[in-house]
Amino acid sequence: MKLTILKEHLNESIQHVSKAISNKTTIPILSGIKIDADANGMTLTASDTDISIQSFIPVEKNELHIIELERPGSVVLSSKFFVEIVRKLPAQVVEIEVKDHFQTTIRSGSSEIQLVGLDPEEYPTLPSIEENRRIQMPSDLLKTMIKQTSFAVSTNESTPILTGILWTIADRKLKFTACDRHRLGSRETNIEVDADFTLHNVSISGKTLNELSKILPDQNTLIDIIFAENQVLFKLSSILFYTRILDGTYPDTSKLIPQSFQTELVINSQQLAEAIDRAYLLSREEKTNIVKLIMREDHTIEISSSSSELGKVTEQLEVSSLTGELLRISFNSKYMLDALKVMDGDLIRIGFSGAMQPIIIRPEETSSLLQLILPYRTTN
């Protein structure tokens, strides 16, 4: 193989695919990036068996000549060095030449780097996916839905299914659910599919979806999502992102969400978040993160936290409306802040079914987003 390529395009592709490289791989060749070059362009592939990312660089794009191909071919190069070397090359054009036994030379400006390449024939092939179960959605919406739910996935590997976001499709609605047993985040959106298209028990690692989110364009670009038996493929314009579906059955979380509330309050989301953030500073020192909320008859609430060594924070906040029984309730301030950060709109509605029942937070304007937090039992 011998070619020259514009460094900017090569570097961008490497950054995308390197997100699939794992340091813990037991298969040595998977610590490398596979490069295939032919008359159409260059394809880079990286995989850790759970996720695989492929990025394609065309010979020419928008009349810009990106690649000059002298000899087609393939090689696998150690990602550890290849990623860093390309980023630090001095010139805008990079020459890559692969000789016998996959000895690879990279030239740019006055630099010349020799790398030991590996046999691409030994690189595992990507899963082949039948494309008959496909949906399309805008990348910015997918990015938002991941952001609004992924923080609620479990980090405890002893229940792997809860480390994922559950995808369900029914009645032309796509819903994401994430739950770590202490909190839950869900987000729903309408989707253009056939009326009988359904999707159940497809759970994708939250960590993987956060990596996908970094690649997704911010603009309203349509993305194809293809569901196979144990794989999901996300197709962007020049990137293929494969991920494994988590094994196991996701628990039914619908029973956690109360259908009616004995107390509801509507409040400015940002003001509440700022007050809880101040109280969090003290609760963090106690390593409990516990903040208390007390409802008053004069349509105010009190947010407070205390530390035996440092003192106490107390703050009064006006609410837009407060109906039902006045409660005192304690909760994890970090969980509440995570939930408030992803709320749409200025006003939020918080529903309570009692001092020890789940707290439900929604934007006042829409019901498509829901956050649930379990309160804490405190002695006083």
C-alpha positions in Angstrom: 0.0 0.0 0.0 1.2 3.5 -0.8 -0.7 6.8 -0.7 -0.7 10.4 0.4 -3.6 11.9 2.4 -4.5 15.2 3.9 -3.6 15.1 7.6 -6.8 16.9 8.8 -9.1 14.2 7.3 -6.9 11.3 8.5 -6.7 12.8 12.0 -10.5 13.3 12.2 -11.2 9.8 11.1 -8.7 8.4 13.6 -10.3 10.4 16.5 -13.7 8.9 15.6 -12.6 5.2 15.4 -10.2 5.3 18.3 -13.3 5.6 20.6 -13.8 1.9 20.1 -10.3 0.9 21.3 -10.1 -0.7 24.7 -7.0 -0.9 26.8 -8.3 -4.1 28.4 -8.6 -6.2 25.2 -7.3 -9.8 25.5 -7.0 -10.0 21.6 -3.7 -8.1 20.8 -4.8 -7.2 17.2 -7.8 -5.3 18.6 -5.4 -2.7 20.1 -4.8 -1.6 16.6 -6.6 0.4 13.9 -7.2 -1.4 10.6 -6.5 0.6 7.4 -7.9 -0.4 4.0 -7.1 1.7 0.9 -8.6 1.2 -2.5 -9.6 3.3 -5.5 -12.7 4.7 -3.6 -10.8 5.9 -0.6 -9.5 4.8 2.8 -11.5 2.9 5.5 -10.4 2.9 9.1 -11.8 0.3 11.5 -11.5 -0.1 15.3 -13.2 -2.5 17.6 -13.3 -3.9 21.2 -15.9 -6.6 20.3 -18.6 -4.6 22.2 -18.4 -1.7 19.9 -16.9 -1.3 16.4 -16.5 1.9 14.5 -15.7 2.3 10.9 -14.9 5.6 9.2 -14.6 6.2 5.5 -12.5 8.9 3.8 -13.3 9.4 0.1 -10.6 10.1 -2.5 -12.4 13.4 -3.3 -15.1 15.4 -1.5 -16.7 18.7 -2.7 -14.0 18.9 -5.4 -11.3 18.7 -2.8 -8.7 16.0 -3.6 -8.0 14.2 -0.2 -6.2 11.0 -1.2 -3.6 10.2 -3.9 -3.5 6.4 -4.2 -0.4 4.8 -5.7 -0.9 1.2 -4.5 -4.0 -0.2 -2.7 -3.6 -2.4 0.4 -4.3 -3.0 4.1 -2.5 -3.0 7.4 -3.2 -2.9 11.1 -1.2 -0.3 13.1 -0.9 0.1 16.9 -3.5 2.7 17.9 -1.4 3.8 20.8 1.3 5.3 18.5 -0.7 5.9 15.3 -3.2 8.2 17.0 -0.5 10.3 18.7 1.9 10.4 15.7 -0.6 11.5 13.1 -1.9 14.3 15.5 1.7 15.6 15.9 2.9 15.4 12.3 4.5 18.6 11.1 3.0 19.0 7.5 -0.5 19.0 6.1 0.1 16.0 3.8 0.9 12.5 5.1 2.5 9.7 3.1 1.8 6.1 4.2 3.7 3.2 2.7 3.4 -0.4 3.6 6.2 -2.8 2.5 7.0 -6.5 3.1 5.9 -8.0 6.4 3.6 -5.0 7.0 6.6 -2.7 7.8 5.0 0.8 7.6 6.6 4.1 6.9 4.8 7.4 7.7 6.3 10.6 6.2 5.2 14.2 6.7 7.4 17.2 6.1 10.8 16.4 7.5 9.5 13.5 9.7 9.8 9.9 8.9 8.4 7.3 11.3 8.7 3.5 11.0 6.0 1.3 12.5 5.6 -2.4 12.8 2.3 -3.3 11.2 0.1 -6.4 11.7 -1.6 -8.7 9.2 -5.1 -7.3 8.4 -6.3 -10.8 7.6 -6.2 -11.6 11.3 -8.4 -8.7 12.1 -12.0 -9.8 13.1 -14.7 -9.1 10.5 -17.4 -6.7 11.4 -20.9 -8.2 12.0 -23.1 -8.4 9.0 -26.5 -6.9 9.7 -29.7 -7.3 7.8 -31.2 -3.9 7.3 -34.9 -4.7 7.5 -35.5 -3.2 11.0 -34.6 0.4 10.6 -35.6 3.7 12.0 -34.4 7.2 11.2 -34.1 10.1 13.6 -32.3 13.5 13.7 -28.8 13.3 15.3 -29.4 16.4 17.5 -32.6 14.7 19.0 -30.7 11.4 19.6 -27.9 13.4 21.3 -30.4 15.2 23.5 -32.2 12.0 24.5 -28.9 10.3 25.4 -27.9 13.3 27.5 -31.3 13.4 29.3 -31.1 9.7 30.4 -27.5 8.4 30.4 -26.5 9.9 33.7 -29.2 7.7 35.4 -27.7 4.3 34.3 -26.1 2.2 37.0 -22.3 2.1 37.3 -22.5 -1.2 39.1 -21.3 -4.0 36.8 -23.0 -6.7 39.0 -26.3 -5.9 37.2 -25.0 -5.3 33.6 -28.5 -4.7 32.2 -28.9 -1.6 34.4 -25.7 -0.1 32.9 -27.7 0.4 29.7 -30.5 2.6 28.4 -33.6 0.7 27.5 -35.0 1.5 24.0 -38.7 0.7 23.4 -40.9 1.6 20.4 -44.7 1.2 20.5 -47.5 3.3 18.9 -44.9 5.2 16.8 -43.2 6.5 20.0 -39.5 5.9 20.9 -38.8 5.9 24.6 -35.4 5.8 26.4 -35.4 4.6 30.1 -32.4 4.5 32.4 -32.5 3.5 36.1 -29.9 2.7 38.7 -32.4 1.7 41.5 -32.1 5.1 43.2 -33.3 7.3 40.3 -34.8 7.0 36.8 -34.7 9.1 33.7 -37.0 8.7 30.7 -37.5 10.6 27.5 -40.1 9.9 24.7 -40.4 11.2 21.2 -42.7 10.6 18.2 -41.0 8.6 15.4 -42.0 7.9 11.8 -42.3 4.1 11.6 -45.0 1.7 10.4 -47.8 1.5 12.9 -46.9 -2.2 13.7 -43.2 -1.5 14.3 -42.3 -2.4 17.9 -39.1 -2.7 19.9 -38.8 -4.4 23.3 -35.9 -5.2 25.6 -33.2 -3.5 23.6 -30.7 -2.2 26.1 -27.6 -0.4 25.0 -24.7 0.5 27.3 -24.9 4.1 28.6 -21.1 4.4 28.3 -21.3 3.3 24.6 -24.1 5.8 23.8 -22.1 8.6 25.4 -19.2 7.7 23.1 -21.6 7.7 20.1 -22.9 11.1 21.3 -19.4 12.6 20.8 -19.4 11.6 17.2 -23.0 12.7 16.4 -23.3 16.0 14.5 -25.1 18.8 16.4 -27.1 19.7 13.3 -30.4 18.2 12.3 -28.8 15.3 10.3 -30.8 12.2 9.8 -29.2 9.0 11.2 -30.2 5.5 10.3 -30.5 3.1 13.2 -30.7 -0.6 12.3 -31.7 -3.3 14.9 -30.5 -6.9 14.5 -30.8 -9.8 16.9 -27.9 -8.8 19.2 -26.4 -5.7 17.5 -27.5 -2.2 16.7 -25.9 -0.2 13.8 -25.9 3.6 13.7 -25.2 4.9 10.2 -23.9 8.4 9.8 -22.7 9.9 6.5 -19.2 8.4 6.6 -19.2 6.5 9.9 -20.7 3.1 10.9 -21.0 2.6 14.6 -21.9 -1.0 15.7 -22.7 -1.9 19.3 -23.8 -5.0 21.1 -27.2 -5.2 22.8 -26.8 -6.0 26.5 -27.8 -9.5 27.6 -30.7 -10.0 30.0 -34.2 -8.6 30.5 -34.6 -5.0 31.6 -36.9 -4.7 34.7 -40.4 -3.2 34.4 -39.9 0.3 35.8 -43.4 1.6 34.9 -44.7 0.5 38.4 -42.3 2.9 40.0 -44.0 6.0 38.5 -47.0 7.2 40.6 -50.1 8.0 38.6 -51.4 10.7 41.0 -49.8 13.0 43.6 -50.9 14.3 47.0 -48.6 17.3 46.6 -47.4 19.2 43.5 -45.3 22.3 43.2 -44.3 24.4 40.2 -41.0 26.3 40.5 -38.3 27.9 38.4 -35.8 25.2 37.5 -32.7 27.3 37.5 -33.4 29.0 40.8 -34.0 25.6 42.4 -30.9 24.1 40.9 -28.7 27.1 42.1 -30.1 26.8 45.7 -29.6 23.0 45.8 -26.1 23.5 44.4 -25.2 25.9 47.3 -26.7 23.4 49.8 -24.8 20.6 48.0 -21.4 22.2 49.0 -22.1 21.4 52.6 -23.8 18.1 52.1 -20.8 17.0 50.0 -18.5 17.5 53.0 -20.6 15.2 55.1 -20.3 12.7 52.1 -24.1 12.1 52.3 -25.2 14.6 49.7 -28.5 14.9 51.7 -30.4 18.1 51.2 -33.8 18.8 52.9 -36.9 20.5 51.4 -39.6 21.9 53.6 -42.8 23.3 52.2 -44.4 26.3 53.9 -48.0 27.6 54.0 -46.9 31.0 52.5 -46.1 29.3 49.1 -42.4 29.2 49.8 -40.0 26.2 50.2 -36.9 26.0 52.4 -33.8 24.2 51.0 -31.3 23.3 53.7 -28.2 21.2 54.4 -25.9 20.9 57.4 -22.5 19.7 58.3 -21.5 18.8 61.9 -18.1 20.4 61.3 -18.9 23.3 59.0 -22.4 24.6 59.8 -25.6 25.0 57.9 -27.1 26.4 54.7 -30.7 27.5 54.6 -32.5 29.2 51.7 -36.1 30.3 51.1 -37.5 30.1 47.5 -40.8 31.3 46.1 -42.8 28.8 44.1 -45.2 29.5 41.2 -47.8 27.1 42.7 -48.1 24.6 45.6 -51.1 22.3 46.0 -51.8 19.5 48.4 -50.3 18.4 51.6 -47.2 20.3 52.9 -44.3 17.9 53.2 -40.7 17.7 54.6 -38.6 15.5 52.3 -34.9 14.7 52.1 -33.1 13.6 48.9 -29.7 13.2 47.3 -28.7 16.6 46.1 -26.4 15.3 43.4 -29.2 13.2 41.9 -31.5 16.2 42.0 -28.9 18.4 40.3 -28.3 15.8 37.5 -32.1 15.7 36.9 -32.5 19.5 36.9 -29.5 20.1 34.5 -31.3 18.3 31.6 -34.8 19.9 32.0 -36.3 21.7 29.1 -37.9 25.1 29.8 -37.8 27.5 32.8 -40.6 26.0 34.9 -40.7 22.4 36.3 -43.5 20.5 38.0 -42.5 18.3 41.0 -44.9 15.6 42.2 -44.9 14.0 45.6 -47.0 11.0 46.8 -45.7 11.2 50.4 -42.4 11.8 52.3 -41.0 8.3 51.4 -42.5 7.9 47.9 -40.7 8.6 44.6 -40.2 12.3 43.6 -41.3 12.9 40.0 -39.8 15.9 38.1 -41.1 17.0 34.7 -40.9 20.2 32.6 -44.1 22.2 33.0 -44.6 22.5 29.3 -44.1 18.9 28.2 -44.7 15.4 29.5 -42.1 13.7 27.2 -39.3 14.0 29.7 -39.5 12.5 33.3 -37.0 12.2 36.1 -37.6 10.1 39.2 -35.6 10.3 42.5 -36.1 8.2 45.6 -36.1 10.3 48.8 -34.0 9.5 51.9 -35.3 8.5 55.3 -33.7 10.8 57.9 -34.1 10.6 61.6 -35.6 14.0 62.2 
